[in-house]
Amino acid sequence: MRRKAWIIAAVLLSGCTTADRTPAGSDTTGPYINLNKYVFDTTVGNEIDFSYITGYDDVDGLVPVTVLGQIDYNTPGEYYPVLSAVDYSNNETLVGIVVNVREEMHTDVTPEPEVIPQEEEAAGCDNDHALRPDLPCSVVVPETAEGYEMLYYGTDGLERCGEACEAVYRNDGTFWGYGRKKEDH
């Protein structure tokens, strides 16, 4: 009974090693990595699935490909990982790639400011804080607006405006949005 089990095990294992396929030391060529592009783009928080990329060795057939290096999918930037494929004779192929992690794309179109109903205030602003009592309370005073190269309405205007922004106020002293001051030349 032991002899039958030994023979069955020997027959089953005979096809499982790579040493039987090629003479020792004759496989000196690394695998080929099946890749048709070298630059990958994604947005923050969206990992790229590299599992479809495979390696092929002329002796061993398909071999797995792994990604070496760090890619921080939560931080925008350009990353330079390496794809690696190793065959059963320890021949390795390395291919460098570029991964661009970008912030979500926002349209550059500035939305129109919200239309503020003019409730009989076209005649002027009675507010004690009004810069110009002759103008409506809800407008940015023209002299103030002229000091800015760009105005962004609302609280989300700060994101569109950038670092060089400051708050802009209506004629009655309430918040209107953000503006980027004109450069003095």
C-alpha positions as CSV (number, residue, x, y, z in Angstrom):
1,M,0.0,0.0,0.0
2,R,2.9,2.4,0.8
3,R,4.5,1.6,-2.5
4,K,1.3,2.6,-4.4
5,A,1.0,5.9,-2.5
6,W,4.6,6.7,-3.2
7,I,4.3,6.0,-6.9
8,I,1.1,8.1,-7.2
9,A,2.7,11.0,-5.3
10,A,5.8,10.8,-7.6
11,V,3.6,10.8,-10.7
12,L,1.5,13.7,-9.5
13,L,4.6,15.8,-8.5
14,S,6.6,15.2,-11.6
15,G,4.8,17.8,-13.6
16,C,4.8,20.5,-10.9
17,T,8.4,21.7,-10.8
18,T,10.1,24.1,-13.3
19,A,13.4,22.2,-13.0
20,D,11.8,19.4,-15.2
21,R,11.0,21.9,-17.9
22,T,14.4,23.3,-18.6
23,P,17.9,22.1,-17.7
24,A,19.4,23.9,-14.7
25,G,20.7,27.4,-15.5
26,S,19.4,27.5,-19.1
27,D,16.6,30.1,-18.4
28,T,18.5,33.4,-18.3
29,T,15.9,35.7,-19.9
30,G,13.4,37.6,-17.8
31,P,9.7,37.6,-18.5
32,Y,7.9,40.1,-20.8
33,I,5.4,42.5,-19.1
34,N,2.3,42.9,-21.2
35,L,1.8,46.6,-21.0
36,N,0.5,49.0,-23.6
37,K,0.8,52.3,-21.7
38,Y,3.3,53.7,-19.2
39,V,1.4,56.7,-17.8
40,F,-1.8,56.2,-15.7
41,D,-4.2,59.0,-14.5
42,T,-6.6,58.8,-11.6
43,T,-8.3,61.2,-9.1
44,V,-7.8,61.4,-5.4
45,G,-9.2,58.4,-3.6
46,N,-9.5,56.2,-6.7
47,E,-6.9,53.4,-6.8
48,I,-5.8,52.0,-10.1
49,D,-6.3,48.3,-10.6
50,F,-3.1,46.8,-12.0
51,S,-4.3,43.2,-11.7
52,Y,-5.0,43.0,-15.5
53,I,-1.2,43.5,-16.3
54,T,0.5,40.1,-16.6
55,G,4.0,38.9,-17.4
56,Y,4.9,36.1,-19.8
57,D,8.0,34.0,-19.7
58,D,9.1,31.9,-22.7
59,V,9.8,29.0,-20.3
60,D,7.4,29.4,-17.4
61,G,4.4,31.0,-19.2
62,L,2.3,33.5,-17.3
63,V,3.9,35.0,-14.2
64,P,2.4,37.5,-11.8
65,V,3.3,41.2,-11.9
66,T,3.6,43.3,-8.8
67,V,3.8,47.0,-8.2
68,L,6.9,48.2,-6.3
69,G,7.0,51.7,-4.7
70,Q,4.6,54.0,-3.0
71,I,1.5,55.5,-4.5
72,D,-0.5,57.7,-2.2
73,Y,-4.0,57.8,-3.7
74,N,-5.1,60.4,-1.1
75,T,-2.5,63.0,-2.0
76,P,-2.3,64.6,-5.5
77,G,1.0,64.3,-7.2
78,E,3.1,62.4,-9.7
79,Y,4.4,58.9,-8.5
80,Y,7.0,56.7,-10.2
81,P,6.4,53.0,-9.2
82,V,7.9,50.0,-10.9
83,L,6.2,47.0,-12.3
84,S,8.1,43.8,-11.5
85,A,7.7,40.3,-13.0
86,V,9.9,37.4,-11.8
87,D,10.0,34.0,-13.4
88,Y,10.7,30.7,-11.6
89,S,14.4,30.9,-12.3
90,N,14.5,34.3,-10.5
91,N,15.0,36.3,-13.7
92,E,13.3,39.7,-13.1
93,T,12.0,42.3,-15.4
94,L,11.3,45.9,-14.2
95,V,9.3,48.5,-16.0
96,G,8.9,52.0,-14.7
97,I,5.5,53.7,-15.0
98,V,4.1,57.1,-14.0
99,V,0.9,57.5,-11.9
100,N,-0.7,60.9,-11.8
101,V,-3.1,61.3,-8.9
102,R,-5.1,64.5,-9.5
103,E,-7.8,66.3,-7.5
104,E,-11.3,66.1,-8.8
105,M,-11.7,68.1,-11.9
106,H,-13.7,71.3,-11.4
107,T,-15.1,73.3,-14.2
108,D,-13.4,76.6,-14.6
109,V,-16.7,78.3,-15.3
110,T,-17.6,80.7,-12.5
111,P,-21.2,80.4,-11.7
112,E,-23.3,83.4,-12.0
113,P,-23.9,85.2,-8.6
114,E,-27.2,84.4,-7.0
115,V,-29.8,86.9,-8.0
116,I,-30.8,88.9,-4.9
117,P,-34.3,90.2,-5.0
118,Q,-34.4,94.0,-4.9
119,E,-37.1,94.7,-2.4
120,E,-37.7,98.4,-3.0
121,E,-34.1,99.1,-2.0
122,A,-33.0,100.5,-5.3
123,A,-33.4,104.0,-3.8
124,G,-30.7,103.4,-1.2
125,C,-29.6,101.7,2.0
126,D,-30.9,102.9,5.3
127,N,-28.5,100.7,7.3
128,D,-26.3,102.6,9.7
129,H,-23.2,100.7,8.4
130,A,-23.8,101.5,4.8
131,L,-20.8,102.8,2.9
132,R,-22.9,104.5,0.4
133,P,-26.5,105.3,1.5
134,D,-27.4,106.1,-2.1
135,L,-26.8,102.5,-3.3
136,P,-28.8,99.4,-2.4
137,C,-27.7,97.5,0.7
138,S,-27.1,94.2,-1.2
139,V,-24.5,95.5,-3.7
140,V,-20.7,95.7,-3.5
141,V,-19.9,99.3,-3.7
142,P,-18.3,100.1,-7.1
143,E,-15.2,101.8,-5.5
144,T,-14.6,98.6,-3.5
145,A,-15.2,96.3,-6.5
146,E,-12.7,98.3,-8.6
147,G,-9.9,97.3,-6.3
148,Y,-10.1,93.6,-7.2
149,E,-9.0,91.9,-10.4
150,M,-11.5,89.0,-9.7
151,L,-14.6,88.6,-7.5
152,Y,-16.0,85.3,-6.4
153,Y,-19.5,85.2,-4.9
154,G,-20.4,83.2,-1.8
155,T,-18.4,81.1,0.8
156,D,-17.1,78.6,-1.8
157,G,-15.4,81.5,-3.6
158,L,-12.4,81.1,-1.3
159,E,-11.6,77.8,-3.0
160,R,-11.7,79.2,-6.5
161,C,-9.9,82.4,-5.5
162,G,-6.8,80.9,-3.9
163,E,-4.3,82.2,-1.3
164,A,-4.3,85.8,-2.3
165,C,-7.9,86.4,-1.4
166,E,-9.8,88.5,1.1
167,A,-13.4,88.8,2.2
168,V,-15.6,91.3,0.3
169,Y,-18.6,92.9,1.9
170,R,-21.9,94.4,0.7
171,N,-22.8,98.0,1.1
172,D,-24.6,97.2,4.4
173,G,-21.4,95.5,5.8
174,T,-22.6,91.9,5.5
175,F,-20.5,89.2,3.8
176,W,-20.7,89.0,-0.1
177,G,-17.8,86.7,-1.2
178,Y,-14.1,86.8,-1.9
179,G,-11.9,88.9,-4.1
180,R,-8.3,88.9,-5.4
181,K,-6.8,92.4,-5.0
182,K,-5.3,94.1,-8.1
183,E,-1.5,94.0,-8.2
184,D,0.0,97.5,-7.8
185,H,2.4,98.0,-10.8
